Structures are given as structure tokens and as C-alpha cells.
Amino acid sequence: MSLKFGLDPVGSFFLVLFTCMWIVSGIYAAGHGISQTNKKRFWACYVLTYIMLACLCVSQSYLTMYLSFVLMSILAAQFVCHDGEDLTFFAAVVYLVHAAAGAVLGIPAFFILKKYCGSQSFAAGGSLISSYLADTPAKLLVIIFLTILAFSTAAGIFPFHSWIPEAQPSASAPVSAALSGVVTKASILCVIRVIFFVFGADVIRGSWVQYVLSIMALLTIIMGSVVAYQQKFFARRLAYSSVGQLSYILFGIFSLGPVGLLGAFLHIVYHSLIKSCMYMATGAIMAENSTQKGAAPSAVQRARSLSVVSSFEGLGLQMPFTFGCIAVCSFGLIGIPPVAGFLSRWYLATGSLAEGLKVISWLGPAVMLLSALVISAYLFPVLIHAYFPTKETPVTCGEAGKGMLYPAIFLAIVIVLLGIFAQPLVDIINGFIPGLF
């Protein structure tokens, strides 16, 4: 085995997405303001994490991808706790424990690649020796399952989801935007590589591996939505929402069909934009309110107390652009057309029905519909509190600074435009999906 690098259409797709989102997150971070004590540490983690994300995109072998992912996870943990807060340190430890569990699950693949795969390099369609496609050994399916699960762990699949509601709400807003918008998508890239470039979709299609992974993804969608509904802190609602939304993507990938895969790639882009924008807007609200109330914006405990949904009473009238961004993102998460988010769900649902996986085929769309209703139940009250206060509220704050506000508005505009003018993006994705089979 050796380190191999190169660019293919899938790697290029993720590299462009990661780079664009990382730049916007960096602009937001500069506007958010990092304390002088933590500034050097923050920007060092910011640059180094991006370098490893780029390495992950250009990886062309399992060894290269594995090492890049492990190093990226370690740096991302440093990114989470750069501010030295006890709460963020605990969140980083939880994240590292989950990352370590995933790394361990990914180790057995090294022992079977040489025996079962004709090449150590990635190959579109998989590099599994053809004789094993017709008669797949049971132990090979177990290894394939563990390897996919290894990288799904970082995408928050149940029961390995607890790091997301710990890390994302605890970290500062710039870090949360980067984590939810970019870092979680790195694990999705690894899952795609393992299925379509190492083993191949054909060896998994119709096996117990496909059914178990699909069920796990659907359980995570429901669990993430229901638990998000129960949270009183808005940031934690967003975190558990991410748990469910990431499994939308995983479910599309596990459908192993071109339509479902198209929905998954679209949702990768849409969710990256929506959650980054949502955390940026939330960070602007907490920073502006904490400043007004005399609390340091970097104090995680106090910032959390300011993100209680009931504390948003009337803020939509005082911060119209910020809450306009939250409204756009809410419509996207629910899947209300024409905002980005509806089209990806449409392809995910039709892709599930097209694959004919017995109960899974119709259960997938039903779960997504139920999830959309639950998402409505925990996001609409936020907007109602903000725009239709039950009592007269004094003017306590205004919009955050331009450095925080403009990146969020930019992403909100892109979310709307990609919902209305989605065809160019669909064409780009359809251009390389057939080559994965």
C-alpha cells in the first residue's frame, strides 16, 4: 500500500464545495471576532483542518483517505476547543472518542483489500475481484459493513450520533458553521469512496448490509427530528436536526441507485449551505444579545442561555435580516419549495421507490415526510416567537456587524437561487453519477 493522490469528478465536487464553504466561514469568523488569546490557535486550526480536507478530496487510495480522515478528525477536535473553555474541551473529547471508534472499525479493511480487491487504488465501480461479485464470502460482507459504519460514525448515524449535539452547540459560531457545513460532509465523502470506489455497489446491493444500513439511516432521521423537537436550546435543536439531515444523505447513498444518489449529492450541497447559514445567524443573535446583556460572546454557558427559543421573542422585528436568513434556512430544512431542500428530498424519495427494496422502498419516503412535519413543529415556533411576540418587547438590540451579517445573507441568497435554478447543479452531478456504477 502507498499514498496516492489525484483528482476525479467526485473529489473535485467535494473540493469545490469545501473550499467555497471554508472561505465563507473564514470571512464570518473574521467578522465574528476571535479573542486575542485564541486568535492564533483558531486560525492555525482553520488552515490545517482545510489542508487535511483538501488531502481527503484528492486521496486516491484507501490508505491515503484513512490517514487524511484521521488527521482531519484530530485537527477538527482542536478546532472545537481552541477557545480553552471546559465545555468545548469536553465536546472535543466526545468527538475524538467517536472518531477513534470509527478509526478502529476501519482497520479490518486493510487486511482484506489485498486479497479481495484487484487494485489498491480507487476505481469507479469498485476494485473488487469479479469472482467475488457472484459469490461474496460472508466475512467480506461483515468487513464491508464495518468499513462503511466506520465513516458513517462521523456522519452521526445512530447510535454514534452523540458527538454532534455536544460539539456543534458548544463550539463558537464560526466553528459550528464549519463543522456542520463541511467537516461532517468529509465523512460522507469517505462513505461514497468505500461503497463506489473500493468495493462497488453491486456487491452490497440486495444484501443484508444494504438493508441494515438503510434501516439505521431511517432510524437516525426519526430520532434526530424527534429529539430536536424536545430541545429548548435553539443551537441544540440545530445539532439534532443535523443528525437527521445527514442520514437523509446516507439513506440516498445506501439506496445504491442513480436517482437516490443524485438526491444525496444535492442534499450534501443544500445542507452544507443551510446549516452554515443557520449557525452564522444564530451566532449573530447570541453575540449581539450577549453584548447587550454584558456577557462575553465567547462564554459558552451564557451564550447557550441566550439561545433558549423563548428568548427570541420579538427579535425578528429587531434583527429582520438575521431572522430572514433563519426563515429561509427553516423552509429549506423542512423542504418547502422553491427553497433549496425540496428538490433533494424529491429525488431521495423517488430514488427509494425506484430501487424496490421491499419495505424500505416505501418506508423511506414515509419517514422523510414524517420528519418534515416534525421539523416544522420545532422550527416554526422559533419564527412565530421572533415575528409575532405575545407581548410588547423593548428594543434591546439590532443587527450584528456587517462581517457576521453579510456572509449569512450571501448564503441565504444562494440557498434560494439553488432552489429555483437547480438544473445546472443537477446536470453537473448527473455528469459523473453514471461512472460510479
C-alpha positions in Angstrom: 0.0 0.0 0.0 1.1 3.5 -0.8 -0.1 7.1 -0.6 -1.8 8.1 -3.8 -3.3 11.4 -4.8 -5.2 12.7 -7.8 -8.4 14.5 -8.8 -11.5 12.8 -10.2 -15.1 14.3 -10.6 -16.3 13.2 -7.1 -13.2 14.6 -5.4 -13.4 17.8 -7.5 -17.1 18.2 -6.5 -16.3 18.0 -2.8 -13.1 20.1 -3.1 -15.0 23.0 -4.7 -17.8 22.7 -2.1 -15.3 22.5 0.9 -13.2 25.4 -0.4 -16.2 27.7 -1.0 -17.8 27.0 2.3 -14.4 27.3 4.1 -13.8 30.7 2.6 -17.3 32.0 3.7 -16.8 30.5 7.2 -13.4 32.3 7.4 -15.0 35.6 6.4 -17.6 35.1 9.0 -15.0 34.2 11.6 -13.1 37.4 10.9 -16.3 39.4 11.4 -17.4 37.4 14.5 -14.2 38.3 16.3 -11.9 35.8 17.9 -10.3 36.9 21.2 -6.6 37.9 21.0 -5.7 35.0 23.3 -7.2 32.4 21.0 -6.8 34.0 17.6 -3.5 32.3 16.6 -4.8 28.9 17.7 -8.1 29.4 15.8 -6.5 30.4 12.5 -3.9 27.7 12.8 -6.6 25.1 13.3 -8.7 26.7 10.5 -5.8 26.4 7.9 -4.6 23.0 9.0 -8.1 21.4 9.0 -8.7 22.7 5.5 -5.4 21.3 4.3 -6.5 17.8 5.5 -9.9 18.3 4.0 -8.2 19.0 0.7 -6.0 16.0 1.1 -9.1 13.9 1.7 -10.7 15.1 -1.6 -7.6 14.2 -3.6 -7.0 10.9 -2.0 -6.9 8.0 -4.5 -6.4 5.0 -2.2 -8.0 3.7 1.0 -4.7 4.2 3.0 -4.5 7.9 1.8 -8.1 8.5 2.6 -7.9 6.8 6.0 -4.9 8.7 7.2 -6.3 12.0 5.9 -9.6 11.4 7.7 -7.9 10.5 11.0 -5.6 13.6 10.9 -8.6 15.8 9.9 -10.6 14.5 12.8 -7.8 15.3 15.3 -7.4 18.8 13.9 -11.2 19.3 13.9 -11.2 18.4 17.6 -8.6 21.1 18.2 -10.7 23.5 16.2 -13.7 22.8 18.5 -11.8 23.5 21.7 -9.5 26.3 20.5 -11.1 28.8 23.0 -10.0 26.8 26.0 -13.5 26.5 27.5 -14.2 23.5 29.7 -17.4 22.8 27.8 -15.7 22.9 24.4 -12.9 20.7 25.7 -15.4 18.1 26.8 -17.1 18.3 23.4 -13.8 17.8 21.6 -13.1 14.7 23.8 -16.5 13.3 22.9 -15.8 13.9 19.2 -12.4 12.3 19.4 -13.9 9.2 21.1 -16.3 8.8 18.3 -13.6 9.4 15.7 -11.4 6.8 17.4 -14.2 4.3 17.3 -14.7 4.9 13.6 -10.9 4.6 13.0 -10.9 1.2 14.8 -13.8 0.0 12.7 -12.0 1.0 9.6 -8.8 -1.0 10.3 -10.0 -4.5 9.3 -10.5 -3.3 5.7 -6.7 -3.1 5.3 -6.4 -6.8 5.8 -8.8 -7.8 3.1 -8.1 -5.2 0.4 -5.1 -7.1 -0.9 -6.9 -10.4 -1.1 -10.3 -9.4 -2.5 -9.5 -6.2 -4.5 -7.6 -6.2 -7.7 -6.1 -2.8 -7.1 -5.1 -0.7 -4.1 -6.2 2.5 -5.8 -9.7 3.8 -6.1 -11.6 2.7 -9.2 -15.0 3.9 -10.2 -17.4 1.0 -9.8 -15.1 -0.7 -7.2 -12.0 -2.7 -7.5 -13.4 -6.0 -6.1 -12.2 -9.1 -8.0 -15.0 -10.1 -10.2 -15.2 -13.7 -8.9 -16.3 -12.4 -5.5 -19.2 -10.5 -7.0 -21.1 -13.7 -7.8 -20.3 -15.5 -4.6 -19.5 -12.9 -1.8 -18.0 -14.5 1.3 -19.9 -13.8 4.5 -16.8 -12.4 6.2 -16.3 -10.0 3.4 -19.8 -8.6 3.8 -19.1 -8.1 7.5 -15.9 -6.2 6.8 -17.7 -4.1 4.2 -20.4 -3.3 6.8 -17.8 -2.3 9.4 -15.9 -0.1 7.0 -19.0 1.8 5.9 -20.1 2.1 9.5 -16.6 3.4 10.4 -17.1 6.6 8.4 -20.8 6.8 9.0 -19.9 7.2 12.6 -18.6 10.7 11.9 -21.8 11.5 10.0 -23.7 10.9 13.2 -25.6 7.7 12.3 -27.4 6.1 15.2 -26.1 5.1 17.7 -22.9 7.0 17.1 -24.6 10.4 16.9 -23.9 11.9 20.4 -20.8 13.9 19.3 -22.8 16.2 17.1 -25.2 17.7 19.8 -22.1 18.0 22.1 -19.6 19.6 19.7 -21.7 21.8 17.4 -23.7 23.8 20.0 -20.7 24.1 22.4 -18.2 25.4 19.8 -18.1 29.1 18.8 -20.4 30.0 15.9 -17.6 30.1 13.2 -16.5 26.6 14.3 -20.1 25.3 14.4 -20.7 26.6 10.8 -17.6 24.9 9.6 -18.3 21.6 11.5 -21.9 21.3 10.3 -21.3 22.7 6.8 -18.1 21.0 5.9 -16.5 18.6 8.3 -19.5 16.3 8.6 -19.5 16.1 4.7 -16.0 14.7 4.8 -17.3 11.5 6.4 -19.9 11.4 3.6 -17.2 11.5 1.0 -15.5 8.6 2.7 -18.7 6.5 2.7 -19.1 7.2 -1.0 -15.5 6.2 -1.7 -15.8 3.0 0.2 -19.0 1.9 -1.5 -18.5 3.1 -5.1 -14.7 3.1 -5.4 -13.4 0.3 -3.1 -15.9 -2.5 -3.0 -18.5 -1.5 -5.6 -22.3 -1.1 -5.3 -23.1 -4.4 -6.9 -21.6 -6.5 -4.0 -23.8 -4.7 -1.5 -27.0 -4.3 -3.5 -29.7 -6.6 -2.1 -27.6 -7.9 0.8 -28.2 -7.6 4.5 -25.6 -4.9 4.5 -27.8 -2.6 2.4 -30.9 -3.3 4.5 -29.3 -2.8 7.9 -27.6 0.4 6.8 -30.8 1.8 5.3 -32.8 1.0 8.5 -30.1 2.6 10.6 -30.3 5.7 8.5 -34.1 5.9 8.7 -34.0 5.4 12.5 -31.5 8.2 12.7 -33.7 10.5 10.7 -36.7 9.9 13.0 -34.6 10.0 16.2 -32.8 13.3 15.2 -36.1 15.0 14.3 -37.9 13.9 17.5 -35.1 14.7 19.9 -34.6 18.1 18.2 -38.3 18.8 18.9 -37.7 18.2 22.6 -34.8 20.7 22.9 -35.3 24.2 24.4 -31.9 25.5 23.3 -32.1 26.5 19.6 -28.5 25.5 19.0 -29.2 22.0 20.2 -32.2 21.8 18.0 -30.0 22.6 15.1 -27.5 20.0 16.2 -30.0 17.2 16.4 -31.5 18.4 13.2 -28.1 17.9 11.6 -28.1 14.3 12.9 -31.3 13.6 11.0 -30.4 15.6 7.9 -27.0 13.8 7.5 -28.9 10.5 7.5 -31.0 11.8 4.6 -27.8 11.8 2.7 -26.7 8.4 3.9 -30.1 6.9 3.0 -29.7 8.2 -0.5 -26.3 6.7 -0.8 -27.4 3.4 0.6 -30.2 3.2 -2.0 -27.4 2.4 -4.4 -29.3 3.8 -7.3 -28.6 6.8 -9.6 -31.7 8.8 -8.6 -31.2 8.4 -4.9 -27.5 9.2 -5.3 -28.5 12.4 -7.1 -30.7 13.3 -4.2 -27.8 12.6 -1.8 -25.3 14.8 -3.7 -27.9 17.6 -3.9 -28.6 17.3 -0.2 -24.9 17.5 0.5 -24.8 20.9 -1.1 -28.1 22.1 0.3 -27.4 21.0 3.9 -23.9 22.5 3.8 -25.3 25.9 2.8 -28.4 25.8 5.1 -26.7 24.7 8.3 -23.7 27.0 7.8 -26.1 29.9 7.3 -28.2 28.8 10.3 -25.2 28.7 12.7 -23.9 32.0 11.4 -27.3 33.7 12.0 -27.6 32.0 15.4 -24.1 33.2 16.3 -25.0 36.8 15.3 -28.1 36.6 17.6 -26.1 35.3 20.5 -23.2 37.7 20.0 -25.4 40.8 19.7 -27.6 39.8 22.7 -24.8 38.8 24.9 -23.1 42.1 24.2 -26.2 43.9 25.2 -26.6 41.9 28.4 -23.0 42.4 29.4 -21.8 38.8 28.8 -18.7 37.9 26.8 -19.8 36.4 23.5 -17.1 33.7 24.0 -18.6 32.4 27.2 -20.3 29.3 26.1 -22.6 28.8 29.1 -24.0 32.3 28.9 -24.3 32.1 25.1 -26.3 28.9 25.5 -28.7 30.5 27.9 -29.4 33.3 25.3 -30.3 30.7 22.7 -33.4 29.5 24.5 -36.2 29.7 21.9 -38.4 31.8 24.2 -35.7 34.4 24.4 -36.2 35.2 20.7 -39.5 36.9 21.5 -39.7 39.9 19.1 -36.2 39.7 17.9 -37.3 39.1 14.3 -38.5 42.7 14.3 -35.3 44.0 15.7 -33.0 41.8 13.6 -35.0 41.4 10.4 -32.1 40.3 8.1 -30.7 37.8 10.6 -34.1 36.2 11.1 -34.8 36.4 7.4 -31.8 34.1 7.0 -33.2 31.8 9.6 -36.6 31.7 7.9 -35.0 30.8 4.5 -33.0 28.1 6.2 -36.0 26.8 8.0 -38.0 26.5 4.8 -35.0 24.6 3.3 -34.7 22.2 6.2 -38.5 21.4 6.0 -38.3 21.1 2.2 -40.7 23.9 1.2 -40.3 24.8 -2.5 -38.8 26.7 -4.1 -36.1 27.0 -1.5 -33.2 24.5 -1.8 -34.1 21.4 0.1 -37.2 20.4 -1.6 -35.6 19.0 -4.8 -33.1 16.8 -3.0 -35.9 15.3 -0.9 -37.9 14.6 -4.1 -35.0 12.7 -5.6 -34.3 10.9 -2.4 -37.9 9.7 -2.2 -38.3 8.8 -5.8 -34.9 7.1 -5.7 -36.0 4.9 -2.8 -39.2 3.9 -4.6 -37.3 3.1 -7.8 -34.9 0.6 -6.1 -37.7 -1.8 -5.0 -36.2 -2.7 -1.6 -39.3 -4.3 -0.3 -40.4 -2.4 2.8 -37.5 0.1 2.7 -38.7 1.5 -0.7 -41.9 3.0 0.7 -40.8 3.3 4.3 -38.1 5.8 3.2 -40.5 8.4 1.7 -42.9 7.9 4.6 -40.1 8.6 7.2 -38.9 11.7 5.3 -42.5 13.0 5.2 -42.9 12.4 8.9 -39.6 14.0 9.6 -40.6 17.2 7.6 -43.7 17.5 9.8 -41.6 17.2 13.0 -39.1 19.7 11.6 -42.0 22.2 11.0 -43.1 21.7 14.6 -39.7 22.7 16.1 -38.7 25.5 13.6 -42.0 27.4 13.0 -42.4 28.2 16.7 -39.0 29.9 16.5 -40.2 32.2 13.7 -43.5 32.8 15.5 -41.8 33.9 18.7 -39.5 36.1 16.6 -42.0 37.8 14.4 -45.2 37.6 16.4 -44.4 38.4 20.0 -47.2 37.7 22.5 -46.3 40.8 24.4 -44.7 44.1 23.6 -40.9 43.8 23.8 -38.5 46.7 24.3 -35.8 47.3 21.6 -32.7 45.6 23.2 -30.6 45.0 20.1 -30.1 45.5 16.4 -28.4 43.6 13.6 -24.9 42.3 14.2 -21.9 43.7 12.4 -21.5 43.5 8.7 -18.8 40.9 9.0 -21.2 38.5 10.6 -24.4 39.5 8.7 -23.2 39.6 5.1 -21.9 36.0 4.9 -25.2 34.7 6.3 -27.2 36.8 3.9 -25.0 35.7 1.0 -25.6 32.0 1.9 -29.3 32.6 2.2 -29.4 34.1 -1.3 -27.5 31.2 -2.7 -30.0 28.8 -1.0 -32.9 30.5 -2.7 -31.2 30.6 -6.1 -30.1 27.0 -6.0 -33.7 26.1 -5.2 -35.1 28.0 -8.2 -32.2 27.4 -10.6 -31.2 23.9 -9.7 -30.8 22.4 -13.1 -27.1 23.4 -13.7 -26.2 21.7 -10.4 -28.3 18.6 -11.3 -26.5 18.4 -14.7 -23.1 18.6 -13.0 -24.0 15.7 -10.6 -25.6 13.6 -13.4 -22.5 14.0 -15.4 -20.4 11.8 -13.0 -23.0 9.6 -11.3 -23.2 7.0 -14.2 -19.5 6.4 -13.9 -19.9 5.3 -10.3 -21.7 2.1 -11.4 
